[in-house]
């Protein structure tokens, strides 16, 4: 969710089906299967008046704005949808929650536990851990009075400069689908509905409400849509949030192709489709497939309020559609037990929840380089220069509607894009949480001397580094919803700071707190690079434990880091320099522009680099560890049904316990190069331990979308194991029969 139109809210078994699995029973009520929920929804909808049905289709802002007053019963959060008390249909209390229950500038008087950014979560490559994280934020939302979480952001990173990259999980449809489905599954283990968003492309913030994404159906089906399809299969989300932008003409929230043809007819989706806040332009959006208008005060009018009711009264076609919309909203209410276990404000075990956030941070931190083995720091390190990045205060938090803070709020706030944008400061100012890496290092290593400099003066930082055993330079790249970054450089003279410190001390480690990829002209001049992302509520502690070897890094990049913007499909960001950046992304009245995503088509990220034969700065899937792993022989079997099974062994050949992320890639089809992540598995191993891994490959990853369906060509398919998308082992080829479905 995010605001729009001039308003400010202040304040890997792919084939697994969850659609028919019963929920866990508890003392609040009996579990309901998908079929039981459908029957209950139809029963209750049949008893509702047209006015009551319409109530379910219209969402309100839950915070005062535009001179409006939130409806009675609303709670400070993203939105509110009226219930039907006489039929025990609860209201929907909605909160943004991709990374935790959002802060809203302290409007509720309480904060939430901040999970690491979406990129950090994606870098864990651990769906079980993300499910645990989802379970945690779902339970916190329920304890803070909410029963709908606007979570599940899985948009693929088509644009490396996207200001919301930090909210999403990566660039690959299989990876994002599995990981996103796990988050939703965890959230909905509570009596809470989770969305999956933003359906289906949300690639940039520049002019996000006026851009038209141009892309062929085949490319869309093989990439962005496939990520959503897999995540729906894995997570069974109660709601889908459509995006702001247009796709091939119609706005996403009014696209019959997306919301009816794909989502309902092809995939059989049972939940409801809600709009993003301020993304509805007419009543006809309902007939295209939209079930609920969110934050209706932000649209020209509440189309799914009185206009919908009047249309239903005069036209049987609209009356039938209104009934269908109500059933769609009711289905997840009954599927996930919102009617039997309403959210009530109660105590949260913040320490237990913080441990979950810390575990995600530990597994999401990526060791990018360590050429001379300086990391982890050993007992010979007695003095450490800690420089820059506000490491004395906390770790960076992304901006916009997903921002989460503890009850006490941020440790510091750094003004960002003030001037014309000052009205949105509560959303776009850079803020830091209270998990200080400097404090964590001092508490974790009391025998070591740590000295801090803020890095404003490179000469001062270099002098400190020269008289220390090692230097750790913290650098940041702030991303916020509403604004893309203009390029991939580190802002604020941070590159020069690194160069000066590295020249003074050859044992210099760089810790990156970034939302996405950045350029590193100093890469070969430092002793190590650690990508910490925005590491969440216990990020400082996680960084300290990685640096000093208490935790063995196991994160792997979920996105490709390019060497320069010249390697991107669009070296110049569309709209940059012509569309004035704004938090709302609306542009001037009547202004629109096209962005051509058929340049890369379905070859997003590492697939683009493979197609072009380009070498990135760091490849998708890259990440180092303090131990070593060997792979046993890859065995691949396939049949005429197009189902491929792969098996291999992983052995920890080092002296430390650690976790490896095994990655299986398709490499070719009938002799022609074609790279696709076909499967992955993360395994924890003790020194000398060996484990066998079995993977089943989803045939959609091997197929093309042709003539309205999936088409698997008969012939020879090549597969290889990889440490990352660039470092592949021996190719194993098999024969597969042709298949269409």
N, C-alpha and C positions, 0 to 999 in steps of 0.2 A: 504494500500500500504506500502511496505517497500522494501529496497534495497536488492540486492543479488549479488552473484558471484563476490566478490572482489571489489565492487564499493561503493563509499560513496556519498550520496547526501548531500552536505554541506548546509550548510545553513538549557368492555370485552365481547362484542358480537362477538364471534369467527366467526360466519357464515356470517358476513357482507361481501359483495362483493364490491370492488371498481373498478373492471376491466371495467365496462361499465358506470361508473358515469362520467358526463362531468366535465371538469375543470371549475373553476370560470372564467367568462369572464372579460376582462378589456379592456382598450382602446388600447392595443397593438395588439389585434387580437381576433378572435372568438374562443370559446372553442372547443376542439376536444375530442370526446369519443375515447375509445380504437379502435373501428371499424373504425372511421374516420381516426385515426392515421395510421392504417394498410393500408387503401386505399391510403392515401397520400404517405406513404413509398413505396408502390408498384408502384405508378405512377412515383415518382422521380427516383427510382432505375431503372425503365425501360428506362430512358433517359440518364443513366450514362454509361460512357465508362468503360471497365475493369480496367483501371488504376485508375479512380476515385473511383470505388468500393473498390479497394485494399487500397487506401488511408485511408478509414474508418476503416480498419481492423488492422492498424499498429500504435502503440503509441510510442512516443519518450520521452526521459527524457527532462524535461523543465529547467534543471540546467546543467551547464557545468560539465562534468566528463569523465573519460576514454579518454581524449584528444578530445572528440567530442564537437561540437557546437550545441546548441539547434536550431531547425528550425526557420526560420523567422516567426514572429507572436506568438512564444511561450511566456508565461508569467511565472515568477518565481513561481514554484509550483511543483506538483508531476509529471505531464505529459502533453502531447500535442498530439492531433490527427488532422491531416489536414482536412479541410472541402472541399466543392466543390463550390467555389464562383459563378460560372455561373448559378448554380441551387439554389442559396441561402441556401446551406447547411452549417451551421456555423462550424468552428473548435470546438473541445472539449478542453476546458481549465480545467485541473483537479487539485484539491487540496485535500490532506488528510484533514479529517474534522470530525472524530468521536466525538471530544470534542470541535470543533470550527475550524476556519480556521487556519491552522498550522503556526508555527513561522518561521521555516526554518532558524533558527539562524539569523533572521532579514534580510534575502535576499531581501524581497520586500520593506523594509523600514517601513513597518507597521506590526502590530500584529493583534490579533483578541480577541474577548471575549471568555474567557475560561469557558466552562461549567464544572461542577464537573465530576469526572471520571465516567466511565460506571457503576461500582458497586454502586456509589452514586446515579446515575440515576435510576438504577434498584431498589434501596432501597426506592425510593419514592412510588413505586407501584401505580403510578398515570399516566396513559397513556395520559391523556389530558395535563398534565404539560410537558411531554416529547415531545408531538406534538408541544407545544409552543416553547420549546427549539430547536427543529428541524427547526421550522419556523424562529427562530432568526438566527441560524447559516447559514441557506440557504440564508437569505436576506443579511447577511454579505458577504458570498461568492460571490453573484451576484454583490454586491457593490465593491468588490475587484477584479473583472474581471474574475470570474470563473463561469462555468456552469455545472460542474460535481464535486460532492463531494464523496470522498471515505469514506463514513460513514456507519452507519448501522451494526456495529459489534455485532453479537449475538451468537458467539460461546459459547456453554455450558461449564461450569467449571468442566471438568473431572479431571483436575490436579490442586490441590490447590497451587502448587508451580509455576505454569505457570507465566512467566514474563509479560504476556499480560492480566492477569485476570482483571486488572484495566480498560481495554478498553471495557469489555463485561458486560452484564446486569445481568447475574445470572446463575443458574444451572438447571432451570426448563423450558421445552419446551413451555408450555402455557404462563408462565410469560414472557420469553424472546421474544416469538413470538408476543405477544400483544404489549409489550413495544417497541420492535424494529420496528414493523410496524408503531407505532405512530410516532417515530422519522422520519422515511422515509416519512410518509404522511406530516409531518410538513415541511421538507426540500423541497419537491416537490410541496408545495403550492406556491413556487417561480418558475420562469422559470429555474429550476436547476434539473439535474438528480442526484439521489442518488443511490449509490450501496447498496447492502446487502452483508455482508462478514463475514467470509471467508468460502466459500462453500466447504466442509460442516463440517469438523472437523479441529480444530486448537488448540490442547490441550496443547502443550508445545513448548518452544523455543529451547530447547536443540536438536540440529541436525534436526531442523524443515524441512530442505530441503532433508534430506536423510532418514527420518523415514517412515515406512510403518505402518499405523494404521490398525490393523486386527480386524474386527467386523462383526457380521452377519448382513444380510440385515434387519431382523426383529428388532434387537436391534437398528440399525441405523434409521429405519423408525419410531420407537416409541420414539425417543429422538431427536438427532441432526437434522435429516431431518424434523421431525415434527415442530421443532422451525422455520426452514426456510419456510416450507409450510404455517404455520399460518402467519408469517410475510409478506410473499408475498401476501396472501389474504388480509391482513390488510393494507398494505402499497403500493402495486403496484409499486415496485422499478423499475426504468428504466434499471438498470444494476445489474448483479450478479458478484461478484469477487470470483474466485475460489482460493483455498488455495495452500500452498506450498507442503504439504506432500502427500504421496501416500496413497490410501485407498484400501486395499485388492489387492495390486499389482500396478495398474496404478496410475501415478501421478494425483492429483485432476484435474488439468487443461487439462489433456488428457484422462479423464475418460468418456467413452461413456455411462456407466451406470448412472453416476451423471448428466452429461450435456445434454444428449439426452433422455435416457430412463425415468429418473425421472423428470427432469426439463421441458422438452418439451412435451414428450409423455404423462406422467401421470398428470402433473400440467398445461399444456398448456401455459407455460410462453412465453411472447411476446417480452421482451426486449433483450438486448445483454449480453453475457458472456465475461467479460474481465479477463485477467490473473492478478495474482499478479505480482509485478515487479521482473522479473527474474525467472519465474516459467514455462517457455516453453522450451521443449527439442526437438521439431520436427514439421514439417509441418503437420504430421498426427493428431496433436492436433486439427486442424481445422475440420477435418472430424469427430472427436469424439464429437465435439460440441462447441469448442472455437470459438468466433466471433472476438476477438480483442486481439492482443499481446501488452501488456503494457510495457513501458520502455524497448524497444527491444534491446537497447545497452547493457543491462545486460545479455542477453541470448547469446548462442554461435553464433547465427546469426538471422537476422530479417526474420524468417520463413514466416510470413504473409505479407511480402513485395514482393520482386522479385520472390522468389520460388513459392509463391501462385499464382502470376500473370502468371508465365510460365505454371504452372500446369493447370490453367483455360483455357489457350489458346490452349493446346494440348488435353484436355480431357473434354468432355461435362459434365461428372459427377462433376468435379471440378468447371467448369463454373457455374453450377447450385448451387453448394454449396457457391461459392463466391457471387452470387446474393442474396442468402438467408442470408448470413452474413451481407451484406450491408443493407438489409431490417430490420434486427434485430437492427442494430445501428441506422437507421433512425427512427424507431418506437417511441422511447422515445423523440427524438428531436421534433417530431410533437405532441406527446401526451402531453408534458409539455411545449410547446411553446418556445423552444430555438430559433426557426427560426424567431419569431416575436418580441422577447424582448431580444436582445443580452446583455451580461453583460458589463457594463461600470463602470469605477472607479468613485465612488461618495462618498459622506460623509456618515458616519455611526453614528447613535445615540448611542454612547457608553454607556451613562448613562442608557438609556432605556434597552439596551441589558444586561447590568450588573445587572439590577433588575431581569431579567429573570434568570440569573445564580444564583443570591442570593436566589431566591425562590426555585430553584431546590436543592441547598445546604441545605436550611432549612428543606425541606421535606425529604431529603436523609440521614441526620444525624440520627444515631440510638442510642438511650439510651439503653445500654446493661444491666447495673445494677444500682440500686439506693436503696439499702436495707434499709437504715435508713432515706430516704427522705432528704438527704442533698441538693440535687438539686430539684428545682432551688435555687440558692443563694438568700437569703432574705435580708431585711434591716439591720439585725444584723451583716452581713458581712461587716467589715470596712477595712480589710487588706487582700490582696491576694498575695501569692507567686506564680509567674508564672515561670515555670522551663522547660528548654529543648526545643527540636524540632524546633529551630530557630523561635520560636513564635514571636520574636521581628522583624523578617524580612518579613515573609509571610507564606504561606502554600505550602506544597510539591506538585510537579507536576510530573506525570509519564513521563518516557523517551521513546524515539523512534519517529516514524513517526507521532504520534498523538499529539505531544507536542504543546501546545498553550501558547502564552505569549502576554501581552499587547504591545503597541508600544514601551514602554521603555525597554522591555526585562525583564529578571529575576532580582530579588532583590539580590540574592546570588547564586553562583554555587559551589557545593561541588564535587571534583573529585571522579570518580567512575570507578573502574576496569581499571585504567591506566596501563602503562607498555605495554604489547603486544596489548592492545586494545586502545591505545591513539589516533589512527587515527580516531576513532569513537566518540571522546569526545563530539562533538556537539550534538550527539544523546543520549549518555549514561551517561553523567554527571548528577548528581542530581541537580535539579534547583528548586527554590522557587519563587512563584509569589510575588506581592507586597501587598497582602491583609493580613496584620499582625494582628493576634489575640490579641496581647498585645495592639497595637494601638486602635483596635476596642473596647476592654474592657475599656480602659482609656477614650475614647471619649463617650462611651455609659453610663458609670458609673463614672462621674467626682467626685462624693463624696467618692469614694472608693480609697484606696491607693494600687497601684500595684507595685511590685518589681520583677525584672527579674534576673534570673541566667541561664546561658547556660547549666548547668548540667554536665559539664566536671568533676567537683569535687563533688562527692556525699556528702562529709562532709559539703561543703559549701551550697549545696542545702538543706540538712537536717536542717542545722542551720537556714536558712531563713524560711523554713517551720515551724519550732518550734515556731518562734515568730510571725507567721501570723495566722489569723483566719482560713483560708482555704488555701490549696495548689492545684494548677492545674499543672500536669505534662504532657507536650506534648511529645509524642514519635512517631517515624516514621519508616516505612518500605518502602524502595524505590524499585519500580519495573520498569523495562524497557524492551521494545521489544528487542529481541535478546538474553536475558539471563534469565533463570529461577532462582528463589531464591533457595539456597541450602537446606534450611529447613524453618520451620515456626517460628523460634525464632526471637525476636527483636534484631537487630544487635547493636554493639557498646556499650555494657554494660548498655543498657537501663533498663533491668529487675532489675539490682542491684540498679539503680537510683530510680526506683519506690519503691523498698523495703525500701531503706533508708529514703525516704521522707515520706512514709506511717508510718514507725516506729516513725518518729518525730512528725507527725500530723495525728490524726485519721480521719480528714476531708480532705482526699486527693482524688482528682478526676483525673482520667487518661483520656486524650484525644488522641485517636489513629488516626494518619494519615497514613493509610495503603492502599495498593492496593488490598489486599485480606485477608484471615484469618491469624491470628497469635496466638501463644500459650500465655497463661497468668498464669504463676505460682503464681502470686501475686493477682489473681482475688479476693479472699476472704479477702484480707488485706486492700483493699481500699474502700472508701465510695461511689464510683461510677465510671462507665466506659462509655465513650462516643465514638462511632465509627464515625469519621468525614470523613473517606476516603481521597481522594484528592479533596477538596471541591470547587475548582474553583476560579473564578475572585473575588468573594466576600465571600470567605470561612471564613476569619477571622471574618467578621461581623456576619455571620450565627452562627459560634461557640459561639461568645459572647452572642448573643440573646438566644441561647438554654440554656447556663449556667445560665443566669440571668432571665430566664422565660419570656422574651419578645416574644418568640416563644415556643409553646408546641411541643415537639418532636413527630413526627409521622412516622419516617423511620422504616422499617422492613428489616431484613437481606434477601438479595436475594441469599445468599449462606450459606452453613453450615460451622461453625467453629468447626473443630475436636479438641479433647483433646490432640491428638498426631498423628504423621504421621503413627503410627502403626494401626490406625483406617482406613486409606485410602486403596482403592483397590490395590494400588501399593505403599507399604511403602518406597520403594527405587525408585527414579525417574529413568525411563529408560534412559540409555545413560550417566547418571551422573557418573563421574569417569573414563569413557572410551572415551566419546566424548568431545573433548576440547571445552569449551564454546566459542562462537564467535557471533558477531552481525549478521553475515550472516547465520549461522547455516548450512553451507555446508559440514563440516567435511573434511576428507581426500579424495583424488580421489578414486572413486569406493566404498567408505564406505557406508553401509546401515545398518539399524537395524529395527526390528519389535517391535511394542508395542501392547500388547494384551488388547483390550478394551472389549472383551467378558467376562472378569472377572466380571465387573459390568453390562455389556450389556446396557440395557435401564435404569437401576437403577442408575442414576447419582445423586450424592449429598445426599439429605435427603432420597431418595428412597433406596440407599445403606445402610444407617444407619438403616432404618426400616427393611430391609431384614435381616441384620445381628443382629438386636436387640441391637445395640450399642447406647450409650448415648453420644451425642456430647457435646462440651463445650457450644456452643449456636446453637440452631436449626434454620433451614431455616424458615423464617417468623417471627423470634423473634424480639421484640422491645417493650420498655416501654414508658409510657407517664406520664404527670403530672395530668391526670384526670383518670377516670375509666369508663368502658363500660360494659353493660350487653347485652346478646343476648336473643331475644325471641325464641320461639320454632322453630326448623327447620322442615320445611315441604318439602317433596320431592315427585315428581310425575314423573312417567315414563310410556312409552307405548311400543307397539310392534315395533315401528319404532326406538327404541333405544335412542330417545331424552328425556333427563332428565331435569326437571325444578325444581329449589329449591327456597324457599322464607323463610325469617326470618326478625326479627326486630333488630335494634341496638339502645340502649339508652345510652346517656351520663349521668352516675349516679354521676359524680363528680361535682366539683365547678368551673372548668375551661373549656373554649371552647377547643376543640381538634378534631383530626381526628383519626379514627379507620380504620384498614385494616382487613376486614372480609375475612377469608380464608375457602373455602369449599374443603374438601378432600374426595376422594374415599378411603375407608378403607379395603374393602374386596370384593371378587367375589366368590360366592358359598361357603362361609365359609372359604376361604383361604385368608390370609392377602395379600393385594396389595394396596400400598399407591401411590396416584397420586393427585397433586393439580388439582382440577376439576373446580375451578372458584374463583374469588376474586373481591372485591369491596372496594374502599376507600371512606369514607364519613366524611365530616366535620359537627360537631354537637355542638350546644350551650349547656350549662348545662341544664339537664332535657329534652333535645330534643330527640325525637324518630323518626326513619326513617325506612321504609320498604325497603328491598333489594330483588330484583328478579334476579336470575342467570339462564342462560341456559347452560347446559354442552355439550361441543363438544363430540360426540360419539367416536371420535378417541382416546380420553383420557381414555375411558373405554375398548377399544378393543385391540386385538393383531393383528400383521401383520402376516398373514399366507397364503401360497400358492398364493402370488402375489396380495393380497388385505387385507382389514380390515375385521376382524371376531369378532363379538360380541357374546359371549356365552349367551345362555338363562339361566335365573336363578335369584339368589338373589344377590343384590348389596347393600353394606353398605356405608353410607356417614356420615360425621360428620363435624361440624364447629370447627375451631381451632384458637387459638391465635397464634399458629405457628405449624409446622409440628409435634411437639412432644406433645403439650398440646391440646388434642382433647376433644370435648364434647361428649354428648350422641350420639350413633350411631343410625341412622335411616335406615331401610332396605326397599327396594322395589324389585319388580319382573320386569325383562325385558325379552322380547322375543329375540330369536336368530336372527342375521342379518349379511349379508355379503355384502360388496360393494368394 
